[in-house]
Amino acid sequence: MGLFRGRKIAQNVWEPALLTQWLIPKNASGNDYNRVGSARHERPSPLFHGPEKHPWMSIMLYFKVRENYDNLTILIQQFVHGWRDRFGHVRQAEKRVEATPEEFTKRLRAFAADHPEADIVGFTRMRPEWMFKGQLPPKHPWIVVVAKAMDYDTLSYNLKGDFRTAVKAVMGGYERNHKAVVDIANWILKQGYSAKGYGGLTMIKDEWHVMIPPAIECGIGQLAKNGSMINDQLGSCFRLATVLTDMPFVADQPREIGVDEFCTSCKKCQTDCPPGAISNEKQLVRGDVKWYVDFDKCMPFLAEHKACGLCLSTCPWSRPGIAPNLSQKMLKKMARQATPAH
């Protein structure tokens, strides 16, 4: 164990470096902060990054410094993302275009389908519980969720221990998807409706919200054992971004694509996680039993290596061309299990 880099002391056991241990808040657990084990339904608290101060600010800043040091590509991607957050939206048109929710949904799907940085789009009603604690209630009744695939070949460099290259896929995914949602927001604004696009790096006080729950609700995918989502086209190798708006749409519905059926028996991400942060069992978190990644184990490794994402690249669903067939295989298996034996 060194000052800046920890060490592997056993399979799925990582001992953080001295500096990391010093920066981690004493007598505080990220899992407790996330309300693991709590049966009470409540909004999540800002953790690791976000517009509000919290006990993990020091380790977050350390991570950001290591992530950006000597990596011009990452710096440019974050600058573009921040510039677009501040200056990228157009003025809302004074006159509203009149159309039915069905027509608006059809038009926006067509616009998104032609956008090079939007692979999948979904619609659902915005919920107050999707806002982080300390944030204001949502200003808009609708949320549009957009998924954008990351470059798997670039991300998979982390399988070789090259996290510096892999993080370019993650940050690039954030930046490109952010362009898509700002362009979508601008399309809505030009129709005379209010809208604002939010990327994975957007941190605006009073407006910070989760993205995975609405993405699940509008059918983009399902929560996986690695704590991220799986989609039946993109696997687990994609980023999310959102648009909040008052333009009315037809809500999509959650979809069953066989993720639980697969993750229950697969242990690939669990075995390949260096700090052992992925559990084979679901956890009770803020009133819901779901897959959960151990923050106290994941975060030190992530900070020391400038990035990680091994649980995304090692996931069998993420390999190009695998997800569609794997989903169909799981759905057929579930159908057989549900059929009574004669």
KANOR-V483695 format. One line per field, one symbol per residue. ss: DSSP state (H for helix, E for strand, L for the rest). phi: phi as a letter, one per 20 degrees, with the letter a starting at -180 (. if undefined). Layout:
BEGIN
ss: ???
phi: ???
END
This chain:
BEGIN
ss: LLLLLLEEEELLEEELLHHHHHHLLLLLLHHHHLLELLLLLLLLLLLLLLLLLLLLHHHHHHHHHHHHLLLHHHHHHHHHHHHHHHHLLLLLLLLLLLLLHHHHHHHHHHHHHLLLLLLEEEEEELLHHHELLLLLLLLLLEEEEEEEELLHHHHHHHHHLLHHHHHHHHHHHHHHHHHHHHHHHHHHHHLLLLEEEELLLLLLLLLLELLHHHHHHLLLLEELLLLLEEELLLELLEEEEEEEELLLLLLLLLLLLLHHHHHLLLLHHHHHLLLLLELLLLEEELLEEELLELHHHHHHHHHHLLLLLHHHHLLHHHLLLLHHHHHHHHHHHHHHHHLLLL
phi: .dfdcfbedagmcceffgffffefgflccfffffmfneeefbffegbmbqedfbfdfffffffffffeflcfgfffffffffffgeceeeffffdefeafgffffffffffffeefdcebcccbffdgfeefgnefgfececcddcdcfefffffffffeneeffffffffffgffffffffffgfffgfendfabecefdfcdgmcfbfdfgffffenfrcfdffnddcdfddmddbddbccdbdfeceffcgcecnffgfffdecffffefgemedeecfceclncebfbefffeffffgffdmabmffefefgfefgneggfffffffffffffeeffd
END
